[in-house]
Amino acid sequence: MASKFSKDQYMFIPNIEDSVTTFVRDWGIDMIFLSGGEDIGTDKSRDNTETMLIKYALDSKIPLIGVCRGMQMINAFFGGNTVDGGETFRKRHVAHDHEIFFLKKRRVVNSYHSRKITENSLGKGLSALGFDSVDGTVEALGYKHVLGLMWHPERERDIDKDTADIIINHIREYGK
């Protein structure tokens, strides 16, 4: 993935909760990427930090991309929630590729999540951009300069051109 995004510089943001807004502003960060990880509620410091980052991105109108847990955090910020997927869901979504419809195209994506977002649990104002082809769960969401993906493009040996283009175009369209 680095070769496709090599012109961009990045920095990891520490879980510093209330200080994170000052940190991001002082460093001139102009895009935020929320990565995957443990379930929401497992690490309160991370949850609080990411909530502040989402608010900062929205207030500053800078691109925000959330992957897996990052998408779930965005959904929670907008008042949505995740639902335990259950055993059948986990068999299809934890460490398995599966087919989705994303922006009206079929694609096969990786999956590592045991929790799901349904249309009924989608946060207020968010648009569902992608759905699982079998169970209809939300696999991608959007709102203005916010993009959420439940799959992990960063875990692919070679990121597919469509996903790279979606991310790059999102950054170009909403970046300063």
N, C-alpha and C positions, 0 to 999 in steps of 0.2 A: 504494500500500500504506500510506503514512503516514496517510491519513485513517482507515483502519480501526483503526490502533493508536496514534492520536494522544494518548491518555491516558497512555501509557507513556513513560518517559524512557529513553534509551539512551546508552551511551558506547562508544567503540571501545577495545579493550584492546590495548596494544602487545605486540609479541613480546619479552617480557622474561624468558622462560624461568622459572628458579627463583624469581624475585621476583614472579611473577604471582599466586601465592596470597595474598601479603601485600597486593598492589595491590587485588585483588578484594575481599578481606575489609575492608580499610580504607575502600573506597568503598561498602561495603554493597550490592554487586551481588547481586541476588536471582534472576537468571536469566541463562543463558549461551546465546548463539546463535553457532554455528560456521558461517561462511560458506563459499561455494564458492571455488575457486581452482585453483592448479596441483596436479599430482599429489603425493601423499605422497612424501617423500624429496627433493623439489626444494629445499625451504627447511628445513633442520634446525632453525633457531631457531623457525620457526612450528610445526613438528611438535612440538618439545619444549614450547612454550608451550601448544599445544592439548591435549597429553597431560596437562599439569598442570591445565588448566581442566576437563577431563573428570573427572579424579580429584577435584578440588574440588567439582564439581557433585554427583558421586555421594556423597561424604562429607558434604556439607552438605544433601543431599536437596533441591536447588533444580532447577527445570526446566532441561533441556538440550535444545536443538534444533540439529540439524546438517543443513545443506543441501549436497547433492552431496559435495564434498570433506569437509565437516563430518560427513556420514553415514559416509563412508569412514573418517575418523579414529575415530569411535565404534566402528565395526566392528573396526578394527585394535586399539583399546584392549582390546576383549573377546577378542582372540586370533584374529580373523578376518582375511581378506585380500581384496584385489581381484585380479581377473584381467584381463589384456588382452583386450578384446572382439574384436579382429580386424576385418578390413575390412568384413564383412557387418554386424557389430554397429555399427561406426562410421557406416556409411551410414544406419542407422536412428536412432542416438542422438546424433550430434554435430550440433547446430543444427537439429534436427527435432522436431516434435511427434510423440508416439506414444501409443497407448492402453495404459492400465494398469487393473488391478483393485486398488482400494485400499479396505480395510474393506468388502469385498463390493459395491463400486460401481464401475461402469465410468467412467473419466474420461480425457480427453486432456490430457497434460501436455507441457511443453517438455523438452528434453533437451540437455545440452552435455557429457556425459561419454563418454570412450573406454574407461574401465575399468568392470568390472562386479563385482557381488557375486552369487554364486549361493547356493542353499541350502546347498551343500557348503562354501562359503567364509564363511558367516555365523558371527560370533563366538559364543562359548559364552554361553548365557543370553539371547541376543537373540531376539526374535520377528519373523518376516517379516510385515509388515502389508500390503504391496502388491507386486504382480508385474507385469512386462511381459506383455501379452496374447499376444505372439507367441513370445518366446524364454524366458519364465519367470524372467528375472533379477529379483532383489530390488530393488524401487523404493522401499520404505519399511520402516522397522524400528522396534521399540519395546522398551523395558525400563523398567519402573516409571516414573520421571519423565523418561525419555529418549525423544526422538522424532527419527527420521532420515528425510529426504526426499531422493531423488535428483534431483528436479526443482527448479526455481528459482521459487518463487512471487514472489520479489522482482523478477524480470525481467518479470513480466506487467504490462501497462499497467493492467489492472483485475484484481486478485486475485479468483478466484472465491469465492463465498460459502462453499462447502464447505471449501475449503482454509483460508480465514480462520477459520471456525468451529473447525476441527480445531486450529489453532494457538492460538487464544484459549482454547478449552476446556482444552487441555493446560496452558497457563499458569495458568488459574484453578484447575484441579484440583490442581496440584502446587506452585503458588506459595505463598509464606508470607504 
